[in-house]
Amino acid sequence: MFEGENYRKYLKRPLDIIFALILLVVFSPIYILAMIVIKLDSPGPVLADVPERVGECGRKFKMFKFRSMIVNAHYLLRTDPRFQTLFQEYKKGSYKLKKDPRVTKCGRFIRKHSIDEIPQLINVLKGDMSLVGPRAYYPDELENQQQKYPYTKQLVANVLSVKPGITGLWQVNGRSEIHFDKRIAIDAKYVDNISLWGDLGIILKTPLVMVSGKGAI
């Protein structure tokens, strides 16, 4: 009942809803302050306008995140000639950048401590995501990275069999320091061994990762 298919079928979703509601209350002072600071720090909306992500069974969904970059950051990276070199670096670095000029001043802080991820609790309540699960990848990220690492295709299929998570096994074991091939292998390992106790262990480790900012970009 507490692991494998039974846990996924009967317990994971109810627990997601309960914990998401609790965390929305617990984090309310933090996300209210974050919203104020974001508005004061740079022009633009509080929530980021980001491309859709790939969810369970390949379904695309809109992920909610606090804006930590300039407006239209994702679109500009892919279309603005000023960011052409940066975009190539972005793809080579498994869709992560160590130094990103698009990030705002307060954005650096909220990204380091994962405060920008708090709105994803709404995605959990909507059923797009789980509290714990694999990373939610961009469609072009999955396509390009599987071309770069063709042996990961079966791992990707395994990962897309479940809902992505706000936190997960790779997030508490290196975060952005891990490249795609290692990250997708860790995500697939999580899917193969999913259990209540495993999820609780990841949840308990997450606050330390958030506070320390270890591995964040």
Buried (B, 14 or more C-beta within 10 A) or exposed (E): EEBEEEBBEEBBBEBBEEBBEEBBEEBEEEBEEBBEBBBEBBEBEBBBBBBEBBBBEEEEBEBBBBBBBBBEBBEBBEEEEEBEEBBEBBEEBBBBBEEBEBBBEBBBBBBBBBBBBBBBBBBBBEBBBBBBBBBBBBEEBBEBBBEEBEEBEEBBEBBBBBBBBBBBBBBBBBBBBBBBBBBBBBBBBBBEEBBBEBBEBBBEBBEEBBEEBBBBB
